[in-house]
Amino acid sequence: MKLLKTMVSAIALAAALMTPAMAEDPGPAAYSAALTGKKVVLVPLAMGFDLAQGWSAILKREVEAFGGSFETRDPNWSTEAGAQALTEAISSDPHPDVLVVMSPDLNSFAKILKKAQEAGIYVILIDNPANFPADAYVGSDWNKLGQLEAEAVIKGCGEGSSGKIGLVQGDQVNATSLYQYEGIMKVLAEHPEFSVVAKPDSNWDATTARNVTATMLQQNPDICGIIDFWDATAAGTSAAIRDAGLSDKVFLVTTGGGEKTADCATLEDGTYGAVVMTDLARESGDMVAMIKYLLQSGQPAGTASPYIYTLLKATTKADLAPDSCWDLKAMQAAAGN
Amino acid sequence: MAILRSFGWKSLNQERIVLAIAIGLFVMAALALPGFLTTGNLVAILRSVSVLGILALGMAVVVIGRGIDLSMVAVMAMSVAWYLQMLGNGVADGTAFALVLAAVIGVGLVNGFLVAYAEVPAIFVTLASGSFVFGFVRSQLISQDAVPVPRGHWVETLGRLRLASVPPEVFLFAGLAFLAFLFLRFSRWGRFVYYAGDNPQAARNIGIPVRPMLMLRYVISALAALVAGLLTAASLQTINTRMVNSTLLYDIVLVAVIGGIGLSGGKGGVRNVLYGAALIGILLNAMTIIDIPLLYQNLIKSTILLAAIIFDGVINPRDEQTAQQGDI
């Protein structure tokens, strides 16, 4: 009996001693309670371009890993379709918990997104800033991006060049175009030996970019550098430079999502002189971190509106590395679609 | 009035007004803008309207026959995007091209069939078929908005080709314009296009094969769209299907209509397309040289076009006969 008693008490003691060691880490339970079953909806300008497909692939993997559901809407570059997709998402039941939105301009979505926050949906603005206090803005600091482009073109033109620079802007409503322009002019103001000789808009269309650049080079054959506001239109700008036989004389700077065929291959073959690239993995990682944070924070939507800027870098052929770009095809293959 | 008439005011129809504006703009730009009247810039103007002009030729053939083809830009972008995507996926060039050509002719035939035999208005048929072509190709056949031309492919070579520093689309536009002129002016089927456009019932009564001819016209416009798409891809080394959302479609209709091809059919010809293209080309080039922002460019463009239409309306008022035709 005594032996039995001793054994029982020993076991009890052992059990008592074991308990603290067996105590669960409160993290996973809290994490899963806050995140499981949460719905995240991505509404980019369109699903058909490299960055959107990159964001979507990474967000899908992460959201599904924490037990949430992930959906995308494809407005296919139409502001109306985007507004409709957002309205529909807000009024759907159950409505999404987080909306990840790329805004077409500064103002169009402001009212709808405010409604989303009032309905308790966290709104994360990505890539294109808007006049709206989102729960976070994750993307580029476009003013800084413009500054980096201007510095790259000044370096590309070099000492003793004509100092004549051409800009191929996007349009006059999109924040990326407006802020990019401000940043460029800020740097150029500090370099009086450089001046902008023409600044047409491409309206984000490659053929228009080609036509306006052809005219620009016709009027100013001694231009030493051109900044195109997007790599998709820079295809047209570079065609005009090539047609004018000025590939060796005009230093073309642009900005893009850092996709392999769009940016690195074109830097490699000399089409672009420098590209200010978005670090897709880091930017998407920031979005994921914000989603996880907001869903656990317990704060009402619209509490704070921080800016999470992605680190930007102007890449030239000289500092191309194997990991400078990401590969859309490989990413899609890995995601199995 | 009699004096006015003897001065030929009545002969100042929209076509001549547009030509006059185009010449006026050209003279003003040549005098005021340094570098406007250089060979390089004139080639640039020609080039900037060549693809638009080829599309407008296809549209003109359809519009003269009292129709409209709103699926042209979708066919242009999506056929070439699918072609390039197949090449990228390793499909043999001949097979890929044959498939695309068959699909393009197929879209033209379906458009024509629905208009001719199902008697659905052309504006609805082609609007729907354009959306279908875009949606189907974009969702099922290609993976991205922009599809690059493979390195070393003949489309790339075509884009680098120069004859006396003039790019290929200018020659193609000139060649196709001449062909369209011969077809409309001198071929029997070409003349029938006017009869069918002017009065389809009467044309049918005198034994013209109105319906098969109508299908042929939509095939012609679809083929013009394919040529325009290939030239665009050749020049940019890529095709971006985003152009389906752009104002290109309206610009095509504009070039055809502003030059004086009436939407009610039976009127106009290749000359009108050339005048319309000249006006748009000179206008856009001059505004780019002056560095006018895009918003103002659109405003100026639309103002000039409105002015031309209003002026035409004032000096050539609509009468009983023209009003009966039923514009779109």
Interface residues (C-beta under 8 A of the other chain):
Chain A: A46 G48 F49 D50 Q53 N76 W77 S78 D171 Q172 A198 K199 P200 D201 N203 W204 D205 A206 T207 R210 N211 V212 A214 T215 M216 Q218 Q219 A232 A235 G236 A239 R242 D243 T261 L328 Q332
Chain B: P34 G35 T38 G40 N41 A44 R47 S48 V51 R138 S143 Q144 D145 A146 P148 G159 R160 P167 T232 S235 L236 Q237 T238 N240 T241 R242 M243 N245 S246 L284 N285 T288 I289 D291 P293 L294 L295
